[in-house]
């Protein structure tokens, strides 16, 4: 599948499956495995945070979504409607 640019908003969670990924971003019921390069390396330090990620998304042979993170920002409670 061709990679496409996307903006993802979700929670950073640990990933213990196969491959090099250390974390995933969960947007609702969809998980995006974070590729450990570029800004994705820094995102691994943000487990538990709500983030907005700009990146390139593609699917692997098993249909799992992978994201190469170009940039991300931590969302605060106000942005997520928590206030």
PyMOL commands that set and color helices and strands:
alter all, ss='L'
color gray80, all
select helices_A, chain A and resi 39-46
alter helices_A, ss='H'
color red, helices_A
select strands_A, chain A and resi 4-14+23-27+30-34+50-59+65-74
alter strands_A, ss='S'
color yellow, strands_A
deselect
rebuild
show_as cartoon
